[in-house]
């Protein structure tokens, strides 16, 4: 597609009914049922699958934005990303949540305002992006080992409200699963990509 599609602005959020279901039913239920250790396994499993899917596509095609149909969990503004943009987003968000969780685990109140629109990736990405993400995944579990989980302090998520360190870590795993589905949707919408 040569022309950039007209989409809702970044940070617009999910459709109202979906936002209500996510905030007051799905996410609270997931937080109750998903132990932190299982969330770490989920984060790594989904992250490695995202990396595997990215690696089977040529470097040129990984940079090409593809318009996909919106599915549950992503904003309209995220429907025209490349695979590299998804990986860059996962690296940025994954790193940020890990740092935030470490601060909360140490009893600190992070001095940062999280805005969804600030977490949207640029189209151009580093040539060693996949290597960076692979290295982050390989060190993730070790970086979580010293974390201590309690109900306080918390830090506000723009969609889901005040979250403890444990809930942020659980959200990290859920977030990776959503964007693995996004990469699969990109591949499905771009049969011309082929594989390397």
GROMACS elastic network, one bead per residue, 0.5 to 0.9 nm:
[ bonds ]
;  ai    aj funct       b0    kb
    1     4     6  0.74340   500
    1     5     6  0.86501   500
    1    65     6  0.85102   500
    1    66     6  0.76000   500
    1    67     6  0.80995   500
    4     7     6  0.89005   500
    4    80     6  0.81202   500
    5    67     6  0.78608   500
    5    80     6  0.76600   500
    6    77     6  0.87430   500
    7    10     6  0.86665   500
    7    76     6  0.60675   500
    7    77     6  0.53878   500
    7    78     6  0.85287   500
    7    79     6  0.80464   500
    7    80     6  0.85058   500
    8    11     6  0.85582   500
    8    12     6  0.65981   500
    8    13     6  0.89933   500
    8    75     6  0.80461   500
    8    76     6  0.56657   500
    8    77     6  0.52967   500
    9    12     6  0.57000   500
    9    13     6  0.88831   500
    9    75     6  0.89922   500
    9    76     6  0.79050   500
    9    77     6  0.58380   500
    9   117     6  0.83251   500
   10    13     6  0.77051   500
   10    75     6  0.76194   500
   10    76     6  0.80166   500
   10    77     6  0.53333   500
   10    78     6  0.77214   500
   10   116     6  0.71540   500
   10   118     6  0.84314   500
   10   120     6  0.73699   500
   11    14     6  0.88726   500
   11    75     6  0.77431   500
   11    77     6  0.79769   500
   11   115     6  0.72580   500
   11   116     6  0.50687   500
   11   118     6  0.83038   500
   11   120     6  0.89620   500
   12    15     6  0.87774   500
   12    75     6  0.72426   500
   12    76     6  0.81178   500
   12    77     6  0.79895   500
   12   116     6  0.85846   500
   12   117     6  0.83044   500
   13    16     6  0.82879   500
   13    19     6  0.77024   500
   13    74     6  0.82095   500
   13    75     6  0.56991   500
   13    76     6  0.80165   500
   13    77     6  0.89146   500
   13   116     6  0.82484   500
   13   159     6  0.78768   500
   14    17     6  0.82300   500
   14    18     6  0.62465   500
   14    19     6  0.53841   500
   14    72     6  0.83920   500
   14    73     6  0.71777   500
   14    74     6  0.68362   500
   14    75     6  0.54309   500
   14    76     6  0.76877   500
   14   159     6  0.89709   500
   15    18     6  0.53865   500
   15    19     6  0.59820   500
   15    20     6  0.87147   500
   15    75     6  0.81585   500
   15    76     6  0.89830   500
   16    19     6  0.50556   500
   16    20     6  0.62711   500
   16    21     6  0.87504   500
   17    20     6  0.52004   500
   17    21     6  0.63184   500
   17    22     6  0.86267   500
   18    21     6  0.51348   500
   18    22     6  0.60357   500
   18    23     6  0.84943   500
   18    72     6  0.75394   500
   18    73     6  0.81589   500
   19    22     6  0.51106   500
   19    23     6  0.59742   500
   19    24     6  0.83930   500
   19    73     6  0.87436   500
   19   159     6  0.77266   500
   20    23     6  0.52516   500
   20    24     6  0.58656   500
   20    25     6  0.76873   500
   21    24     6  0.55240   500
   21    25     6  0.51759   500
   21    26     6  0.61337   500
   21    27     6  0.82878   500
   22    25     6  0.56534   500
   22    27     6  0.54555   500
   22    28     6  0.80714   500
   22    73     6  0.83267   500
   22   159     6  0.87872   500
   22   160     6  0.81350   500
   23    26     6  0.67097   500
   23    27     6  0.58097   500
   23    28     6  0.70482   500
   23   159     6  0.69323   500
   23   160     6  0.54121   500
   23   161     6  0.83335   500
   24    27     6  0.68872   500
   24    28     6  0.63286   500
   24    29     6  0.85271   500
   24   160     6  0.84073   500
   25    28     6  0.55977   500
   25    29     6  0.59568   500
   25    30     6  0.85302   500
   26    29     6  0.51999   500
   26    30     6  0.60717   500
   26    31     6  0.86181   500
   27    31     6  0.60934   500
   27    32     6  0.86472   500
   27   160     6  0.78697   500
   27   171     6  0.82509   500
   28    31     6  0.50527   500
   28    32     6  0.62887   500
   28    33     6  0.87441   500
   28   160     6  0.89961   500
   29    32     6  0.51562   500
   29    33     6  0.62104   500
   29    34     6  0.84244   500
   30    33     6  0.51958   500
   30    34     6  0.56415   500
   30   170     6  0.81139   500
   30   171     6  0.87790   500
   30   174     6  0.86269   500
   31    34     6  0.55199   500
   31    35     6  0.77120   500
   31    36     6  0.89196   500
   31   166     6  0.86303   500
   31   167     6  0.63303   500
   31   170     6  0.66351   500
   31   171     6  0.80253   500
   32    35     6  0.77165   500
   34    37     6  0.83255   500
   34    38     6  0.63364   500
   34    39     6  0.63391   500
   34   170     6  0.70197   500
   35    38     6  0.52498   500
   35    39     6  0.62300   500
   35    40     6  0.88130   500
   35   166     6  0.86446   500
   35   170     6  0.76647   500
   36    40     6  0.62832   500
   36    41     6  0.86996   500
   36   166     6  0.62646   500
   36   167     6  0.80445   500
   36   169     6  0.67054   500
   36   170     6  0.60159   500
   37    40     6  0.50991   500
   37    41     6  0.63650   500
   37    42     6  0.86220   500
   37   170     6  0.88066   500
   38    42     6  0.60712   500
   38    43     6  0.85497   500
   38   170     6  0.83449   500
   38   173     6  0.86475   500
   39    43     6  0.60485   500
   39    44     6  0.86070   500
   39   169     6  0.67702   500
   39   171     6  0.79069   500
   39   172     6  0.75523   500
   39   173     6  0.51628   500
   39   174     6  0.76527   500
   40    43     6  0.50198   500
   40    44     6  0.62445   500
   40    45     6  0.85077   500
   40   140     6  0.84355   500
   40   141     6  0.70985   500
   40   144     6  0.83974   500
   40   169     6  0.72217   500
   40   170     6  0.74006   500
   40   172     6  0.80930   500
   40   173     6  0.63604   500
   41    44     6  0.52481   500
   41    45     6  0.59586   500
   41    46     6  0.84571   500
   41   141     6  0.85825   500
   41   173     6  0.77871   500
   42    45     6  0.51300   500
   42    46     6  0.59530   500
   42    47     6  0.81754   500
   42   170     6  0.87671   500
   42   172     6  0.87314   500
   42   173     6  0.51572   500
   42   174     6  0.75009   500
   42   176     6  0.79551   500
   42   177     6  0.77040   500
   43    46     6  0.54702   500
   43    47     6  0.58717   500
   43    48     6  0.85078   500
   43    94     6  0.88903   500
   43   137     6  0.87818   500
   43   169     6  0.87704   500
   43   170     6  0.84264   500
   43   172     6  0.63422   500
   43   174     6  0.72477   500
   43   175     6  0.80083   500
   43   176     6  0.58901   500
   43   177     6  0.75001   500
   44    48     6  0.59581   500
   44    49     6  0.84695   500
   44   137     6  0.64441   500
   44   138     6  0.85753   500
   44   140     6  0.78958   500
   44   141     6  0.82468   500
   44   173     6  0.76944   500
   44   176     6  0.84430   500
   45    48     6  0.53142   500
   45    49     6  0.62739   500
   45    50     6  0.87049   500
   45   173     6  0.88513   500
   45   176     6  0.88530   500
   45   177     6  0.88431   500
   46    49     6  0.50500   500
   46    50     6  0.61542   500
   46    51     6  0.86208   500
   46   173     6  0.76446   500
   46   174     6  0.89820   500
   46   176     6  0.57274   500
   46   177     6  0.55817   500
   46   178     6  0.89820   500
   46   179     6  0.86245   500
   46   180     6  0.63835   500
   47    50     6  0.50562   500
   47    51     6  0.62501   500
   47    52     6  0.86469   500
   47    87     6  0.88588   500
   47    90     6  0.80824   500
   47   133     6  0.86103   500
   47   134     6  0.86685   500
   47   137     6  0.71375   500
   47   173     6  0.86870   500
   47   176     6  0.61200   500
   47   177     6  0.79388   500
   47   180     6  0.75094   500
   48    52     6  0.61106   500
   48    53     6  0.86267   500
   48   134     6  0.77571   500
   48   137     6  0.74889   500
   49    53     6  0.61380   500
   49    54     6  0.85040   500
   49   180     6  0.71492   500
   50    53     6  0.52308   500
   50    54     6  0.61757   500
   50    55     6  0.86509   500
   50    86     6  0.88364   500
   50    87     6  0.74842   500
   50   176     6  0.82772   500
   50   177     6  0.89314   500
   50   179     6  0.78992   500
   50   180     6  0.53739   500
   50   181     6  0.87849   500
   50   183     6  0.69833   500
   50   184     6  0.86352   500
   51    54     6  0.50688   500
   51    55     6  0.61283   500
   51    56     6  0.89131   500
   51    87     6  0.76403   500
   51   130     6  0.69717   500
   51   133     6  0.77837   500
   51   134     6  0.73015   500
   52    55     6  0.51565   500
   52    56     6  0.66227   500
   53    56     6  0.55839   500
   53    57     6  0.71911   500
   53    83     6  0.88963   500
   53   180     6  0.86856   500
   53   183     6  0.74432   500
   53   184     6  0.78144   500
   53   187     6  0.86409   500
   54    57     6  0.56567   500
   54    58     6  0.83389   500
   54    59     6  0.88091   500
   54    62     6  0.69255   500
   54    83     6  0.64672   500
   54    84     6  0.76467   500
   54    87     6  0.81470   500
   54   130     6  0.79969   500
   54   183     6  0.79019   500
   55    58     6  0.73757   500
   55    59     6  0.82922   500
   55    62     6  0.86854   500
   55   130     6  0.79046   500
   55   195     6  0.86716   500
   55   196     6  0.81454   500
   56   194     6  0.83183   500
   56   195     6  0.51820   500
   56   196     6  0.56452   500
   57    60     6  0.81994   500
   57    61     6  0.63574   500
   57    62     6  0.61839   500
   57    83     6  0.89202   500
   57   187     6  0.89058   500
   57   193     6  0.67443   500
   57   194     6  0.67644   500
   57   196     6  0.55765   500
   58    61     6  0.53031   500
   58    62     6  0.61762   500
   58    63     6  0.89405   500
   58   193     6  0.76784   500
   58   194     6  0.81598   500
   58   195     6  0.64613   500
   58   196     6  0.52830   500
   59    62     6  0.51125   500
   59    63     6  0.67248   500
   59    84     6  0.88237   500
   59   127     6  0.84207   500
   59   196     6  0.87784   500
   60    63     6  0.55555   500
   60    64     6  0.70426   500
   61    64     6  0.52128   500
   61    65     6  0.85809   500
   61    82     6  0.81493   500
   61    83     6  0.81687   500
   61   193     6  0.61961   500
   61   194     6  0.89750   500
   62    65     6  0.81166   500
   62    82     6  0.60592   500
   62    83     6  0.50209   500
   62    84     6  0.54366   500
   62    85     6  0.84902   500
   62   193     6  0.87030   500
   63    81     6  0.87617   500
   63    82     6  0.54277   500
   63    83     6  0.65403   500
   63    84     6  0.56595   500
   63    85     6  0.75763   500
   63   123     6  0.73907   500
   63   124     6  0.73993   500
   63   125     6  0.79265   500
   64    81     6  0.77069   500
   64    82     6  0.50489   500
   64    83     6  0.74827   500
   64    84     6  0.82501   500
   64   123     6  0.85249   500
   65    79     6  0.89931   500
   65    80     6  0.56012   500
   65    83     6  0.74185   500
   65    84     6  0.87814   500
   65    85     6  0.81671   500
   65   123     6  0.78752   500
   65   186     6  0.84945   500
   66    79     6  0.76344   500
   66    80     6  0.52274   500
   66    81     6  0.57664   500
   66    82     6  0.59113   500
   66    83     6  0.85348   500
   66   186     6  0.60613   500
   66   187     6  0.87282   500
   66   189     6  0.72719   500
   66   190     6  0.72608   500
   67    79     6  0.55650   500
   67    81     6  0.70768   500
   67    82     6  0.88419   500
   67   186     6  0.74427   500
   67   189     6  0.75920   500
   68    71     6  0.87937   500
   68    78     6  0.89752   500
   68    79     6  0.53243   500
   68    80     6  0.65942   500
   68    81     6  0.85843   500
   68   182     6  0.82384   500
   68   185     6  0.64223   500
   68   186     6  0.62933   500
   68   188     6  0.88279   500
   68   189     6  0.65204   500
   69    76     6  0.88028   500
   69    79     6  0.67162   500
   69   185     6  0.79727   500
   69   189     6  0.89574   500
   70    73     6  0.84976   500
   70    74     6  0.67749   500
   70    75     6  0.74139   500
   70    76     6  0.63051   500
   70    78     6  0.83170   500
   70    79     6  0.61842   500
   71    74     6  0.63586   500
   71    75     6  0.85556   500
   71    76     6  0.89810   500
   71   181     6  0.89110   500
   71   182     6  0.84371   500
   72    75     6  0.85771   500
   72   178     6  0.83517   500
   73   175     6  0.87069   500
   73   178     6  0.65253   500
   73   179     6  0.89292   500
   74    77     6  0.81842   500
   74    78     6  0.64425   500
   74    79     6  0.77800   500
   74   178     6  0.75954   500
   74   179     6  0.83373   500
   74   182     6  0.85158   500
   75    78     6  0.54276   500
   75    79     6  0.72730   500
   76    79     6  0.56147   500
   76    80     6  0.85483   500
   77    80     6  0.70252   500
   77    81     6  0.88598   500
   77   120     6  0.89092   500
   78    81     6  0.62226   500
   78   120     6  0.79204   500
   79   182     6  0.83889   500
   80   186     6  0.89522   500
   81    84     6  0.80165   500
   81    85     6  0.58083   500
   81    86     6  0.67614   500
   81   121     6  0.85162   500
   81   123     6  0.77383   500
   81   186     6  0.81950   500
   82    85     6  0.50533   500
   82    86     6  0.65041   500
   82    87     6  0.88451   500
   82   123     6  0.74745   500
   82   183     6  0.83678   500
   82   186     6  0.75694   500
   83    86     6  0.51267   500
   83    87     6  0.63558   500
   83    88     6  0.86421   500
   83   182     6  0.86418   500
   83   183     6  0.61164   500
   83   186     6  0.72918   500
   83   187     6  0.86334   500
   84    87     6  0.50988   500
   84    88     6  0.60595   500
   84    89     6  0.84990   500
   84   121     6  0.89779   500
   84   123     6  0.80038   500
   84   124     6  0.83741   500
   84   125     6  0.68113   500
   84   129     6  0.75849   500
   84   130     6  0.81861   500
   85    88     6  0.50560   500
   85    89     6  0.60836   500
   85    90     6  0.86103   500
   85   120     6  0.83605   500
   85   121     6  0.55356   500
   85   122     6  0.67310   500
   85   123     6  0.62418   500
   85   124     6  0.79986   500
   85   125     6  0.73061   500
   86    89     6  0.50661   500
   86    90     6  0.62124   500
   86    91     6  0.86553   500
   86   121     6  0.75649   500
   86   179     6  0.68735   500
   86   180     6  0.86413   500
   86   182     6  0.78655   500
   86   183     6  0.72079   500
   87    90     6  0.50476   500
   87    91     6  0.61772   500
   87    92     6  0.86267   500
   87   129     6  0.76650   500
   87   130     6  0.74465   500
   87   133     6  0.73212   500
   87   179     6  0.86261   500
   87   183     6  0.89586   500
   88    91     6  0.50987   500
   88    92     6  0.61590   500
   88    93     6  0.85603   500
   88   121     6  0.63608   500
   88   122     6  0.84048   500
   88   125     6  0.74089   500
   88   129     6  0.70296   500
   88   130     6  0.85992   500
   88   133     6  0.79394   500
   89    92     6  0.51331   500
   89    93     6  0.59721   500
   89    94     6  0.81570   500
   89   119     6  0.67885   500
   89   120     6  0.66336   500
   89   121     6  0.56431   500
   90    93     6  0.52514   500
   90    94     6  0.55947   500
   90    95     6  0.81775   500
   90   133     6  0.82135   500
   90   175     6  0.82283   500
   90   176     6  0.68872   500
   90   179     6  0.78010   500
   91    94     6  0.52031   500
   91    95     6  0.59444   500
   91    96     6  0.84079   500
   91   129     6  0.88864   500
   91   132     6  0.80638   500
   91   133     6  0.59271   500
   91   136     6  0.75711   500
   91   137     6  0.89764   500
   92    95     6  0.53550   500
   92    96     6  0.60919   500
   92    97     6  0.86338   500
   92   119     6  0.73472   500
   92   121     6  0.85996   500
   93    96     6  0.50337   500
   93    97     6  0.60154   500
   93    98     6  0.84680   500
   93   119     6  0.71213   500
   93   172     6  0.79685   500
   93   175     6  0.88245   500
   94    97     6  0.53160   500
   94    98     6  0.61747   500
   94    99     6  0.86576   500
   94   136     6  0.87343   500
   94   172     6  0.64142   500
   94   173     6  0.89952   500
   94   175     6  0.87789   500
   94   176     6  0.84279   500
   95    98     6  0.52062   500
   95    99     6  0.62047   500
   95   100     6  0.85697   500
   95   136     6  0.79821   500
   96    99     6  0.51790   500
   96   100     6  0.60540   500
   96   101     6  0.85236   500
   97   101     6  0.59449   500
   97   102     6  0.85102   500
   97   165     6  0.88331   500
   97   168     6  0.64855   500
   97   169     6  0.70510   500
   97   171     6  0.87385   500
   97   172     6  0.68740   500
   98   101     6  0.51010   500
   98   102     6  0.62092   500
   98   103     6  0.87614   500
   98   140     6  0.83954   500
   98   143     6  0.81464   500
   98   144     6  0.77455   500
   98   165     6  0.89063   500
   98   168     6  0.82145   500
   98   169     6  0.72386   500
   98   172     6  0.83830   500
   99   102     6  0.51754   500
   99   103     6  0.64315   500
   99   104     6  0.88136   500
  100   103     6  0.52213   500
  100   104     6  0.63001   500
  100   105     6  0.85509   500
  100   110     6  0.67897   500
  100   155     6  0.83115   500
  100   165     6  0.75258   500
  100   168     6  0.81025   500
  101   104     6  0.50696   500
  101   105     6  0.59087   500
  101   106     6  0.85698   500
  101   144     6  0.88692   500
  101   147     6  0.76734   500
  101   149     6  0.89277   500
  101   164     6  0.77840   500
  101   166     6  0.74682   500
  101   167     6  0.89093   500
  101   168     6  0.65164   500
  101   169     6  0.69120   500
  102   106     6  0.63130   500
  102   107     6  0.88312   500
  102   108     6  0.86688   500
  102   143     6  0.88906   500
  102   144     6  0.80167   500
  102   146     6  0.84972   500
  102   147     6  0.62256   500
  102   148     6  0.82891   500
  102   165     6  0.74194   500
  103   106     6  0.51950   500
  103   107     6  0.65246   500
  103   108     6  0.51496   500
  103   109     6  0.69921   500
  103   110     6  0.65260   500
  103   165     6  0.82777   500
  104   107     6  0.50442   500
  104   108     6  0.51553   500
  104   109     6  0.62966   500
  104   110     6  0.72243   500
  104   147     6  0.89298   500
  104   148     6  0.85737   500
  104   149     6  0.83332   500
  104   150     6  0.87666   500
  104   152     6  0.76237   500
  104   153     6  0.58924   500
  104   154     6  0.67273   500
  104   155     6  0.78712   500
  104   164     6  0.70367   500
  104   165     6  0.55286   500
  105   108     6  0.73427   500
  105   146     6  0.87596   500
  105   147     6  0.56322   500
  105   149     6  0.59100   500
  105   150     6  0.74400   500
  105   152     6  0.86393   500
  105   153     6  0.80480   500
  105   164     6  0.84927   500
  105   165     6  0.60397   500
  105   166     6  0.85994   500
  106   147     6  0.78824   500
  106   148     6  0.73221   500
  107   152     6  0.74826   500
  107   153     6  0.61288   500
  108   153     6  0.70809   500
  109   153     6  0.64669   500
  109   154     6  0.72566   500
  109   155     6  0.71720   500
  110   113     6  0.87133   500
  110   154     6  0.87963   500
  110   155     6  0.70722   500
  112   155     6  0.89037   500
  113   156     6  0.81519   500
  113   157     6  0.88641   500
  113   158     6  0.89398   500
  114   117     6  0.88929   500
  114   118     6  0.77088   500
  114   119     6  0.86224   500
  114   156     6  0.76611   500
  114   157     6  0.67053   500
  114   158     6  0.67692   500
  115   118     6  0.54773   500
  115   119     6  0.71349   500
  115   157     6  0.83156   500
  115   158     6  0.65985   500
  116   119     6  0.54259   500
  116   120     6  0.72207   500
  116   158     6  0.72969   500
  116   159     6  0.89138   500
  117   120     6  0.57536   500
  118   121     6  0.84168   500
  121   124     6  0.85605   500
  121   125     6  0.85720   500
  122   125     6  0.69276   500
  125   128     6  0.84518   500
  125   129     6  0.68431   500
  126   129     6  0.52511   500
  126   130     6  0.88167   500
  127   130     6  0.79401   500
  127   131     6  0.88232   500
  128   131     6  0.52686   500
  128   132     6  0.63139   500
  128   133     6  0.88159   500
  129   132     6  0.50858   500
  129   133     6  0.62723   500
  129   134     6  0.86278   500
  130   133     6  0.50848   500
  130   134     6  0.60511   500
  130   135     6  0.85600   500
  131   134     6  0.50582   500
  131   135     6  0.61575   500
  131   136     6  0.85957   500
  132   135     6  0.52150   500
  132   136     6  0.62487   500
  132   137     6  0.87457   500
  133   136     6  0.50207   500
  133   137     6  0.62088   500
  133   138     6  0.86264   500
  134   137     6  0.51570   500
  134   138     6  0.61976   500
  134   139     6  0.88264   500
  135   138     6  0.50901   500
  135   139     6  0.64124   500
  135   140     6  0.86154   500
  136   139     6  0.53763   500
  136   140     6  0.60106   500
  137   140     6  0.51171   500
  137   141     6  0.78308   500
  138   141     6  0.74029   500
  138   142     6  0.83853   500
  139   142     6  0.56048   500
  139   143     6  0.62796   500
  139   144     6  0.89855   500
  140   143     6  0.51667   500
  140   144     6  0.64641   500
  141   144     6  0.52099   500
  141   145     6  0.65271   500
  142   145     6  0.53919   500
  142   146     6  0.81337   500
  143   146     6  0.70322   500
  143   147     6  0.81086   500
  144   147     6  0.54869   500
  145   148     6  0.86203   500
  147   165     6  0.84025   500
  147   166     6  0.89850   500
  148   165     6  0.80881   500
  148   166     6  0.84550   500
  149   152     6  0.84413   500
  149   164     6  0.77120   500
  149   165     6  0.60636   500
  149   166     6  0.56368   500
  150   153     6  0.76154   500
  150   164     6  0.69542   500
  150   165     6  0.72481   500
  150   166     6  0.73106   500
  151   154     6  0.72000   500
  151   163     6  0.83054   500
  151   164     6  0.55587   500
  151   165     6  0.78161   500
  151   166     6  0.80590   500
  152   163     6  0.86739   500
  152   164     6  0.60743   500
  152   165     6  0.81568   500
  153   163     6  0.83564   500
  153   164     6  0.62291   500
  153   165     6  0.79216   500
  154   162     6  0.55367   500
  154   165     6  0.69612   500
  155   161     6  0.78818   500
  155   162     6  0.51284   500
  155   163     6  0.53697   500
  155   164     6  0.65812   500
  155   165     6  0.82810   500
  155   168     6  0.87810   500
  156   159     6  0.85150   500
  156   160     6  0.74971   500
  156   163     6  0.59831   500
  156   164     6  0.88599   500
  157   160     6  0.52715   500
  157   162     6  0.61058   500
  157   163     6  0.68334   500
  157   168     6  0.87972   500
  158   161     6  0.61604   500
  158   162     6  0.87411   500
  160   163     6  0.76620   500
  163   166     6  0.78432   500
  163   167     6  0.55491   500
  163   168     6  0.61278   500
  164   167     6  0.52087   500
  164   168     6  0.62457   500
  164   169     6  0.86959   500
  165   168     6  0.51419   500
  165   169     6  0.62727   500
  165   170     6  0.87058   500
  166   169     6  0.51573   500
  166   170     6  0.62711   500
  166   171     6  0.86458   500
  167   171     6  0.60676   500
  167   172     6  0.85830   500
  168   172     6  0.62491   500
  169   172     6  0.50672   500
  169   173     6  0.68347   500
  170   173     6  0.54202   500
  170   174     6  0.65467   500
  170   175     6  0.86884   500
  171   174     6  0.50139   500
  171   175     6  0.59077   500
  171   176     6  0.86086   500
  172   175     6  0.50828   500
  172   176     6  0.63705   500
  172   177     6  0.88752   500
  173   176     6  0.52961   500
  173   177     6  0.65368   500
  173   178     6  0.89825   500
  174   177     6  0.52040   500
  174   178     6  0.64864   500
  174   179     6  0.89751   500
  175   178     6  0.52531   500
  175   179     6  0.65109   500
  175   180     6  0.87326   500
  176   179     6  0.52851   500
  176   180     6  0.61194   500
  176   181     6  0.87437   500
  177   180     6  0.51116   500
  177   181     6  0.65001   500
  177   182     6  0.87952   500
  178   181     6  0.53194   500
  178   182     6  0.65280   500
  179   183     6  0.62902   500
  179   184     6  0.85341   500
  180   183     6  0.52072   500
  180   184     6  0.63595   500
  180   185     6  0.86577   500
  181   184     6  0.50285   500
  181   185     6  0.61408   500
  181   186     6  0.86586   500
  182   186     6  0.62253   500
  182   187     6  0.86997   500
  183   187     6  0.62718   500
  183   188     6  0.85911   500
  184   187     6  0.51235   500
  184   188     6  0.61281   500
  184   189     6  0.86160   500
  185   189     6  0.61043   500
  185   190     6  0.85505   500
  186   189     6  0.51675   500
  186   190     6  0.61699   500
  187   190     6  0.50700   500
  187   191     6  0.64398   500
  187   192     6  0.89059   500
  187   193     6  0.74040   500
  187   194     6  0.87505   500
  188   191     6  0.60533   500
  189   192     6  0.87404   500
  190   193     6  0.57080   500
  190   194     6  0.82841   500
  191   194     6  0.62706   500
  193   196     6  0.89724   500
